[in-house]
Amino acid sequence: MKKYYSLIFAFLLLMANVFLFCLDWKNSHRVLTFAMLDVGQGDALFIESSTGTQIMFDVGGARKVLGPLSKLMSSFDRTIDAVVITNPDADHIGGFSDIFKSYKVGAVFESGTLNDSKTFQNLKTEIKNQKIPDILVKKGMKLHLGGGAVIDILFPDRDVSAWTTNDGSIIARLTYGDTSIMLSGDSTTKTEKIILSENSKEQLKSTFLKVGHHGSRTSTSSSFVKVVSPEYALISVGKDNKYGHPHADTLATLAQSGAKILRTDLLGTIIIKCARMGVCEIN
């Protein structure tokens, strides 16, 4: 009899855990999740809409992305709807070899800038071999993630195949209700000037700014920050990196704007969950 009641208790405990798991999953999908993954000196952003659509902006360097990504995606989830390559440098695309081993990627979006590295050439070959749609983005494109989340492509607005990878970096803006996130890739002040000339302040003002090029002083001009007017500035950067990122001038520009600075080298992966009406929780 004692064994019988123990089995019943174990079954009820299992059902309770299943119920709590399902409840947690349901609640998690009522919000937009945005995460800046701690991949060292590189970029890897994860976005999941309230309807479950998952998209990444860059995948970091080699052997960096799977660990932090596994903490955001279920072990049963083996698909990523799309990956946006903001530029083809190794610290943005090196993690693709790991991603392809673990996930099926639905589509790839690129700026059109080129890199003669073996890493980039191998990536292009793998995309072709897997017959993954490879799409060049252009200003005006909208990526609808579901649940009201939309990514607007702000740059490139022209053929950037002959540009440097940073000058031709993709710039986009994610909006969800009253929350907006400016995604600057590795864009430079040259690109920022183009963005400022082509868009109104209302089109650029954002709650969060993903700071360009890991906080390099070649990005994040004071005029750009003034218009974007972020409440938070997010910097993806490696601890004690050899480049001196983030640069003191960039940090000063952001501090003067009043933005609260959040850095992966100090905080690890930064996770933002936003309700439809603009209330966000930052972990």
N, C-alpha and C positions, 0 to 999 in steps of 0.2 A: 504493500500500500504506500509506503514511504517513497519507494522508487517511482510509483505511479504519479504521485503529487509532484515529485521533482521534475518529471518529464513535462507535466502540465505547466509548471512554473517556467521551465526553460522555453517552452513553446510560446507562452504569453510574453516572455521577455523578448524573444525574437520578433514577434509581431509588433511589439511596442517600438523596437528599434527600427523596423521597416517603416512604420507609420511616421516616426520622427524624421527618418531619412527623406521620405517622400514630401513631408511638410517643409523640410529645410530646402529641398530642391525646388518646390513650388514657390516658396518665398524668394529664393535667390533669383528666380527668373522673372520677378516682378520689377527688378531694377536693372539699370545699365551697369555693367562692370567694366572698368577701365584699369588696366594694370601696367605700370612701367616695371618690367622685369629686371632683376639684378643680374646682369650678364657681364659685369665688369665694364671694360672700356668698349662699349658698343651700344647699339639700340635694339630693343625688342619690346614692342607694345602689344598688349593683348586686349581686345575689345569683345565683349559679349552683350548683345542686346537683350532686352527683357523677353524677347521671343526665342532666344537661344541661338541666334546667328552669331558665329564666331569669326573674327577677322584679326589678322596680325599686321602691324606695321613694322617690318624688319624682323630678323630672327637672331641678331647678335652674331658673335664670332663662333668658331667651331667649339663643340663640347661645352657650351655654356647655357643653352636655352632649356633643355629638357627638365632639369631639376626644378627651377622656379615655375615652369609651365605646368608641371605635374601637380603642383599645389593648387592650381586654379581649374584644371580640367579633370573630370572623372576618369578613372583608370579604364572605364568601359567606352569612353568617348575617343574614337580613333580618327576623327575627321576635323579639318579646319576648312571653313567655307572659302576663305581667300587670304592671300598674303600680298601686301603692298610692299614693294621694294622701293624705298625712297631714294636710294642710290646704290650702285653696285659695288661698293667697297666691302672688304672682307669683314669689317666689324658690323656690317648690316646683313650680310648674306652667308657668312661662314657656317651658320647653324643650320642651313638648309639640308645638309647631308644627314643630320640627326633628325630633323623634322620628317624628311621623306622616309626614314626607317620606321617611324612610329605613327605617322599620320597620313591620311589621304587628303591632299590639298585640292580644293575645288577649282581655284583660279588664281592666277598671278597677275598683278598690276605693276607696271614699270613706268619710269619717267622717260626713258629713251636714251639716257646717258649710257656711255659704254666704258668698259674696263677690260684691258687685255690680259688680266690675271687668269691663271689656270682655274681658280675658284669660280670666277664668273663664267668662263667658257664651259666648265663642267656642269654648272647650274643650268645654263641654256640647253645643253645637251639632254640633261635629265628631264627638264620641262617638256622638251620635244618628245622624248622617248615615252613619257607617261601620258602624252597627249593632253596636257593641262592647258586650258585656254590662257594665252599670254597676251595681255591687253595693255596698250599704251594709254596712259591717262592724259587728259587734256582739261584745261580750265573749263568749268561749266558742267562737268560730269557730276552726277549725284549717285552715291552708293546708299541704297535704302536697306537698312539692317533689320527693319521690323520694329513694331512697338513705338514708332515715332522717331527712332534714332536715324539720323542722316549724316553722311559724310560728304561735304562739298569739296571738290578739287579746285584749289585756287591757283596752282601752278604745277606743271608748265602750261604756258599759254602759247607755246610755239615749239618748233623743232629744236631740241637741246642736245642732239646727238654729238655735236662738236664742242659742247660746253664741258667744263670740268664737272666732275661728279657732284661736287658740293654746290656749285652755282646752279646746276640743273636739278637739284633735289626737289622732290615732291613736297608741296605744302598743301595741307588740307585742314578743314575745320569740322569737327564733330559736334553736332547739336542734339540735345535730348531734353525736351521741355525748356526749362529756363537755364539749363547748364550747357556750356560750350567749352570745347577744348581745341586750342590751336596746336596743330601737329606740324612742327617746323622741320623735321628731318635734320639734315646737315646744311640747311640753307644758309647762305651768306648775306651780308648786308646788301650786296648787289641785287639778290633776289628779293630781299625785303623791300627795297625801293620800288621794284616793279609791283609788288603786292600793294604797297601803299598808294601807288598812282592809279591802280585799277579798281580799288574797292573803297567803299565808304567806311567810316568809323563803325557804323552799326553792323556792317558785314564782317568786321574784324574783331570787335570787342569780344573777349572771351574770359570765362571764369578761370580756366587753367591755360597756361602756356607751357607746352613741351619745348624747352629751350633748345635752340639750334646748336648742332655740332658740339654737344657735350659741354657747353659753356665756353667755347672758344671765343676769343675777342674778335674773330672775323664774322661773328653773328651777333644777334640780339642788340641792335642799335637802339639808342635811347628814343629815337623817333618811332621805331617799330613798337617798342614796349609801351610807349605813351599811348599809342592808338589802341593796341590790344588791351591794355589796362587790366592785366590779370590779377586775380586775388591770390593765386598760387602759381609759382614757377617750378616746374619739374625738370630736374637735370639727371640724365642717365650718364654715369661716369664711373670709371674704375678707380679704386682706392690707390693713392700714391702713383698715379699714372705718369708716364714719362713726358707727357705733353704739357703738364701743368694745368690741366683742366680741373675744375672750371677756373677761368682767368679772373683775377682780382677786379679788373675793369668791368667784366660782365656781372659779377656779384654786386658790385657797387651800383651799376645801372638798375639792377633788379631791386636792390634794397631801397634806392631812392624812389622807385615807383610805388613802394609800399607792399609789394608782393611777398608772400611768405615762401621761402625757398625750401624745397624738399629734394634731397639728393640720395641716389641709390648707394653711393659709397659710404654714406653715413647711416642710412635707414634700411638698406636692403630693398627688396621689392616693395613698391608703393602701390597699394590697391585702393581704388576709389569706387564706391557704389553709390549711385544716384537714383533717387526716386523721380518720377515724372515731373513733379513740380519744382525740381531744382534743389532739393535737400540732399546733400551729399555727405557720406561718411568716409573718412580717410583712415586707412590702416597702414 
